[in-house]
Amino acid sequence: MLTSIAIILLFGLLVGWIFSKMKLPSLLGMIIVGIVLSPHCLNLVDDSILTISGDLRQIALVIILTRAGLSLNFSDLKKVGRPAILMCFVPACIEMMGTIIFAPLLLGVSILDAAIIGSVIAAVSPAVVVPRMIKLIEDGYGTDKSIPQLILAGASVDDVFVIVVFTALTTLASTGEVSAISFIQIPTSILLGVLLGGAVGTILVWFFRRFHIRDSVKVLIILSVSFLLLELQNRLEGIVPVSGLLAIMSMGIIINQKYDVLAKRLSVKYNKLWLGAEIFLFVLVGIAVDLKYALAAGVVVILLVILALVFRMMGVAVSLVKTKLNKKERLFCMVAYTPKATVQAALGTVPLAMGLSCGEIVLTVAVISILITAPFGAICVDNSYKKLLSK
């Protein structure tokens, strides 16, 4: 395992650095490293790493979502208002609708299979979007109209919505039954996640004000609490739906609101943690990609992913109707909301493992969506924010 960790870190750092020097997102290089190291290519990663890869990806998400919460100001979120709520589900719904229209025509699948494909590829990737929005907040781009905050909030809830829809659809495909309770879980999971995170954040602020301890120890405490929140989500599954990731982000927001001096110091610590977590996250996403499916996909799958992306961008445009954003700012939001990676890597193999007839094509579309949208979104954001947003 130690050799595999060393290979992941060293090659991830090296290739990521090379890509950044080529004015390309370092994450693209890291994903390529993962593809090359994976069992489907050179097979240089120990099986023990593959066994815990899902947990390692989740740890990386915890770090970046906590960092996002520590950067988000509650007053900025209130100022965003209606568009932030619409961004949580409208782009994903319209993208799924586009997939339901075109997947049967292009791939010859049923309406239900097309809906499952749509639910897999509809989630935006917080791992790609969140670090970039944090950078914009720190550099002051688009903050006069709370554009990074809008995208941050939407991207975090978008995943919860899509995962619940995916679960309901795969249940329908495997059992032939789906209940209304499945869809009631969406708002319940979001609300309980926010309330739980707010309560935990308030307790932590009280504790940190009362007991003076080093910031590094505070980071360890917050990380441990974050992992417990995820475990609580897992333990309550099937009983009470609650989003652990949303709770973690809400916890960071409350710390920022009630103890902003500490939030700034903790943000610096989390930035340093993200340096290593980012490498693991994107290399492991690459390891989950099977190029065999991508190479066998053909032009029609690529066309489907592009069409779905167009529908997604239309969904963002609809969400921003009657806002004060100008055309350039709306265009930025549209491209910033396109990257997919982490959710697709996690969900892409599920239908195949469940034995669903659409399993192989779902995995193929998930792989292609990662390879197309992750670099596309990252490159667009990195190269356009100075031109499209005011500082």
Salt bridges, closest charged atoms under 4 A:
GLU95 OE1 - ARG312 NH1 2.73
GLU95 OE2 - LYS340 NZ 2.66
GLU138 OE2 - ARG67 NH2 2.04
ASP139 OD2 - LYS135 NZ 2.94
ASP158 OD2 - ARG312 NH2 3.17
ASP215 OD1 - LYS218 NZ 3.47
ASP215 OD2 - ARG265 NE 2.66
GLU231 OE2 - ARG235 NE 2.84
ASP290 OD2 - HIS40 ND1 3.41
GLU329 OE1 - LYS145 NZ 2.94
ASP382 OD1 - ARG132 NE 2.95
